[in-house]
Amino acid sequence: MQNNIKNIVVGQSGGPTAVINASAYGAISAALAAEEITQVLGADHGITGVLSDTLYDMAELALEGTMINPSESLRAAHERGEYIYYRTDHHWTTYGAYIGYISLTGGGGAYEKYTPSSVCDDFLGTLHSRVLLSDTVCDEVFIATENTKTTINGENSTLYHMDALTRKDKYQVFLGGNYGLVELEGQGNGTLLILKDSFANCFVPYLLSDYERIIMVDMRFYPASVATLIDTENITDVLVLYELNNFANDKNLAKLTM
């Protein structure tokens, strides 16, 4: 039987998970690569998009890039007993972020090159807040690299917010928390755009020696067009840096099509 399929529609319904998203990505990638298929359309919110004729050309939205997965390096570090995740918080530590950075760049030098220094040893994070065990061992927070010129939502700020160490959420020492638009001045070349969640906050200091300028966008708090930002800011590289579950469940990523 001759196959006359020319166009296909891909839809995904239900709550997004890492597995479902990976399956959708595989289906879309295979369809885009198939010579007999001339157009691949994505349905907004599954069957709802089909019924409302809200469809997107996936060839126009497809991004070329490289998937960086630091899980093997992080697992090896964990097996060596290294301090890569906080015991009481869901984030990776400054050293865990360093391992992610090495996985991204393939180099960067020894951890000590970034002069990590301890800024507190009494951090009790989000995981502790859920269980409130009386005998919990507090976490220690390190910062790496020096401060640099920083703007947050257009206002002058700082890379490290030491006043956060007097508050409950001491992870906010990195950038003071999460904001729609953060710009950092580096010592390298080019301009990097980071689409991120809070895991990027302690990661970005390692990139300062690689780029002249770093722009961080948190889609949860950024109301403007990312496409316009890319066109106007002479972006040379884009890094999407998320914890996987956050990425799978972030509905704000749909703003990338605007």
ZIFENBEL-V534319 format. One record per helix or strand of 3 or more residues. SS is the DSSP state (h for helix, s for strand). FROM is the first residue (numbers start at 1). LEN is the number of residues. If there is no record, write none. Layout:
# ZIFENBEL-V534319
{{SS	FROM	LEN} {SS	FROM	LEN}}
This chain:
# ZIFENBEL-V534319
{{s	7	5} {h	18	16} {s	39	5} {h	47	6} {s	55	3} {h	58	4} {h	71	9} {h	94	12} {h	111	4} {s	117	7} {h	126	6} {s	139	5} {s	149	4} {s	155	4} {h	162	5} {h	170	4} {s	181	5} {s	191	6} {h	198	3} {h	204	6} {s	213	5} {h	226	7} {s	237	5} {h	244	6} {h	251	7}}
